[in-house]
Amino acid sequence: MTATAPDYRIISTDGHTIEPPHMWETYLPARFHDRMPRLVKDPKGGDAWELIPGAPPMPLGLVTSAGPWGKRYEELEWYGSTYDNIRAGAFDGKARLEDQDIDGLQAEVLYPSQRTMGTFMGQPDDDYHLAGIDAYNQWMHDEFMAVDPQRLVGLYQMPAVDIDTSVAKLREAKSLGFRGVILSAYPSGNPKLSVEDDPFWAAAEEEGVPIHIHVGLNQAGLRQQGKEREARGEQAAPQFLAKLPDLQTMGGAVAGASGFVSEFIYSGMFDRFPGVHIVAAETGAGWLPNLLEHMDDHWWRNRTWTDSKLELLPSEYWRRNWSVTFIREAFAVAVRHWIGVKNMMWSTDYPHHRHDWPYSRRVIEESMGGVPEEEKHAMICGNAVELYHLAD
């Protein structure tokens, strides 16, 4: 019997998971178990992942929600959290549905642990690179989202080995029922956007699969860097594992996404592949009106001498080909018509430390007071239902 579609009213378009303790032993091939991520202890007795043998352990504190109702800002810290004292919704699908119910949500679009995916993306060993990404995707598909795929909308993490692999994996994602893919590096595996990526955009357009860029393409070139470090006899671990993020690197900047948004638009790829849709996740949104104004002016002044072949204004590509997620941004809501109401999708970032669980409904009301109900519904639910075909 086909499950009845939820009565969608609030959907978070950017939530996260963290791998459960059994994940790697269960889903990673046995030949890689000697170097797989291992659960160790942090300095305060909490659980932490040693993602590469000998690398500093990565604790759970700021990427999970600890205690029955989370923590106050003043109580946030990296160390001391264990799988026994964090909310199980971070790693268990059934428990995640319970957390959604408490918060008044009917669905979430789910991203993985960025530290873990970055670790595998930076592996110079292509087989291990692919095995780690595949293990996550299999766990998400077979275990976490399988509990209720209409409410747990898992995204398929893309590798970055070569273009043929990326195209094949995108088609696999569609065949498995994933409603979108995550791109953390360019699909060709190159460190910069190039025409070698075109077969991927063509496949995404053909399959109707939305592409998601979370924060940025921070993992572009990590594989090549890993090979260079290995050639020098150094550990292949990505540099971000050397220390814990500080105030700036833990989401302290905004508008960084303007770089990749403008890069994609100016490149002309949306003229070649007008059906491609990209979601900029956890990038903030309030800065977008300035970017769009700047891009249009920049193009008008320089289109002739640069021999630009763009068929539309840069801002028109934004409104046709892009969506952006936002968390609690009253200013973004205030300038929503400059961004595009149809381009905006609300999110929580649960269970990461920026969330307001279980008070998401309060945050929505505080930041969207006076917004017409039709526009509010689009941003907190309707746009997501349409993009991910959740009513199908």
Order of alpha helices (4+ residues) and beta strands (2+ residues): beta-alpha-beta-beta-beta-alpha-beta-alpha-alpha-beta-beta-alpha-beta-alpha-beta-alpha-alpha-alpha-beta-alpha-alpha-beta-alpha-alpha-beta-alpha-alpha-alpha
